[in-house]
């Protein structure tokens, strides 16, 4: 192994991961104090507990994965490709990228406009499937069933937690969720 590869990562990254870990533990402790459930319904601490738990897992992953990853730096024999390039400069968005961004922004209006008229299941299935087909370039026969299963799963989970989803067509009741 050459001298260019060091086994330690920068101290600033360790400090940032440690601060994030401490903050997530503090947030998790406080949110658990509010109560996860209130009878049969979600309590005021449910959402903060879920978010702080995810933050805790992410900070642990950052701390563990970063400790194992060696940092490489170019040696004199291997000069950096972009050593003289400014760091904060990004390439401009091309026409295809601009169209994709415009599509995502416009497509996001679909669930906002249709949620109260056709309900959660139809509007979210159309929204996510459209993103998978157009942006993710998934095949329609894969995107639609996968999205429908995911949306049905979230509807079932929301119903189990006592969260009422918009359903003016009573599709959720017809499916027994």
C-alpha positions as semicolon CSV with decimal commas, in nm:
position;residue;x (nm);y (nm);z (nm)
1;X;0,000;0,000;0,000
2;X;0,143;0,338;-0,101
3;X;0,185;0,635;0,125
4;X;-0,095;0,808;-0,063
5;X;-0,353;0,585;0,103
6;X;-0,414;0,677;0,461
7;X;-0,617;0,464;0,699
8;X;-0,769;0,760;0,884
9;X;-1,039;0,986;0,752
10;X;-1,037;1,359;0,817
11;X;-1,104;1,466;1,173
12;X;-1,377;1,707;1,061
13;X;-1,584;1,419;0,926
14;X;-1,550;1,229;1,253
15;X;-1,658;1,534;1,448
16;X;-1,960;1,592;1,221
17;X;-2,071;1,227;1,252
18;X;-2,026;1,241;1,630
19;X;-2,225;1,562;1,662
20;X;-2,503;1,417;1,447
21;X;-2,502;1,101;1,660
22;X;-2,525;1,300;1,984
23;X;-2,804;1,518;1,842
24;X;-3,002;1,215;1,724
25;X;-2,971;1,046;2,065
26;X;-3,090;1,365;2,235
27;X;-3,384;1,400;1,994
28;X;-3,478;1,034;2,035
29;X;-3,473;1,063;2,414
30;X;-3,691;1,373;2,412
31;X;-3,936;1,235;2,156
32;X;-3,981;0,909;2,350
33;X;-4,081;1,120;2,649
34;X;-4,385;1,250;2,458
35;X;-4,530;0,902;2,419
36;X;-4,533;0,684;2,112
37;X;-4,901;0,589;2,137
38;X;-5,198;0,763;2,293
39;X;-5,441;0,478;2,350
40;X;-5,509;0,325;2,009
41;X;-5,389;0,629;1,817
42;X;-5,044;0,768;1,742
43;X;-4,912;0,985;2,019
44;X;-4,737;1,319;1,986
45;X;-4,396;1,152;1,998
46;X;-4,450;0,902;1,716
47;X;-4,331;1,113;1,423
48;X;-4,033;1,267;1,608
49;X;-3,933;0,919;1,728
50;X;-3,940;0,779;1,375
51;X;-3,739;1,070;1,235
52;X;-3,482;1,073;1,516
53;X;-3,442;0,693;1,491
54;X;-3,366;0,728;1,120
55;X;-3,120;1,005;1,198
56;X;-2,955;0,783;1,460
57;X;-2,918;0,496;1,211
58;X;-2,780;0,731;0,944
59;X;-2,526;0,886;1,181
60;X;-2,411;0,542;1,300
61;X;-2,375;0,427;0,939
62;X;-2,178;0,741;0,858
63;X;-1,951;0,690;1,156
64;X;-1,893;0,317;1,089
65;X;-1,863;0,330;0,709
66;X;-1,636;0,629;0,714
67;X;-1,401;0,467;0,964
68;X;-1,344;0,174;0,729
69;X;-1,307;0,370;0,405
70;X;-0,949;0,474;0,338
71;X;-0,890;0,819;0,202
72;X;-0,686;0,838;-0,116
73;X;-0,487;1,135;-0,224
74;X;-0,298;1,172;-0,549
75;X;0,079;1,142;-0,530
76;X;0,329;1,322;-0,746
77;X;0,323;1,028;-0,986
78;X;-0,060;1,047;-1,003
79;X;-0,162;1,411;-1,034
80;X;-0,523;1,499;-0,967
81;X;-0,737;1,539;-1,279
82;X;-0,912;1,854;-1,164
83;X;-0,646;1,997;-0,934
84;X;-0,679;2,346;-1,080
85;X;-1,058;2,344;-1,128
86;X;-1,269;2,549;-0,889
87;X;-1,452;2,330;-0,639
88;X;-1,784;2,511;-0,631
89;X;-1,835;2,520;-1,008
90;X;-2,100;2,285;-1,144
91;X;-2,181;2,208;-1,505
92;X;-2,488;2,383;-1,642
93;X;-2,815;2,192;-1,674
94;X;-2,868;2,067;-2,027
95;X;-3,203;2,062;-2,210
96;X;-3,284;1,704;-2,108
97;X;-3,213;1,778;-1,744
98;X;-3,424;2,093;-1,759
99;X;-3,716;1,894;-1,906
100;X;-3,688;1,634;-1,631
101;X;-3,687;1,901;-1,361
102;X;-3,988;2,071;-1,521
103;X;-4,169;1,738;-1,542
104;X;-4,112;1,662;-1,172
105;X;-4,235;2,006;-1,070
106;X;-4,544;1,986;-1,294
107;X;-4,612;1,621;-1,208
108;X;-4,611;1,708;-0,837
109;X;-4,927;1,909;-0,896
110;X;-5,118;1,586;-0,972
111;X;-5,144;1,457;-0,614
112;X;-5,196;1,811;-0,486
113;X;-5,493;1,868;-0,717
114;X;-5,641;1,517;-0,722
115;X;-5,597;1,400;-0,363
116;X;-5,933;1,527;-0,240
117;X;-6,126;1,433;-0,556
118;X;-6,004;1,079;-0,638
119;X;-5,834;0,991;-0,311
120;X;-5,501;0,875;-0,183
121;X;-5,472;0,542;-0,365
122;X;-5,533;0,664;-0,719
123;X;-5,349;0,996;-0,698
124;X;-5,036;0,856;-0,530
125;X;-5,026;0,549;-0,754
126;X;-5,039;0,773;-1,062
127;X;-4,781;1,013;-0,918
128;X;-4,519;0,757;-0,816
129;X;-4,573;0,540;-1,124
130;X;-4,534;0,845;-1,348
131;X;-4,206;0,936;-1,181
132;X;-4,078;0,580;-1,212
133;X;-4,176;0,556;-1,579
134;X;-4,059;0,898;-1,699
135;X;-3,767;0,981;-1,470
136;X;-3,658;0,632;-1,361
137;X;-3,724;0,486;-1,707
138;X;-3,896;0,181;-1,558
139;X;-4,120;-0,038;-1,766
140;X;-4,489;0,032;-1,715
141;X;-4,576;-0,331;-1,631
142;X;-4,318;-0,321;-1,352
143;X;-4,379;0,034;-1,226
144;X;-4,759;0,017;-1,192
145;X;-4,787;-0,306;-0,989
146;X;-4,490;-0,217;-0,770
147;X;-4,633;0,129;-0,703
148;X;-4,981;-0,008;-0,636
149;X;-4,843;-0,258;-0,384
150;X;-4,641;0,015;-0,212
151;X;-4,936;0,254;-0,195
152;X;-5,168;-0,020;-0,068
153;X;-4,909;-0,107;0,197
154;X;-4,885;0,251;0,317
155;X;-5,265;0,279;0,322
156;X;-5,286;-0,038;0,532
157;X;-5,016;0,091;0,769
158;X;-5,184;0,429;0,801
159;X;-5,517;0,261;0,877
160;X;-5,351;0,039;1,140
161;X;-5,210;0,349;1,307
162;X;-5,542;0,530;1,297
163;X;-5,445;0,780;1,029
164;X;-5,736;0,868;0,803
165;X;-5,641;0,907;0,437
166;X;-5,853;1,095;0,182
167;X;-6,080;0,841;0,010
168;X;-6,385;1,004;-0,150
169;X;-6,446;0,701;-0,376
170;X;-6,436;0,459;-0,077
171;X;-6,172;0,240;-0,243
172;X;-5,992;0,178;0,086
173;X;-6,315;0,052;0,245
174;X;-6,391;-0,165;-0,059
175;X;-6,049;-0,329;-0,029
176;X;-6,095;-0,380;0,344
177;X;-5,795;-0,177;0,447
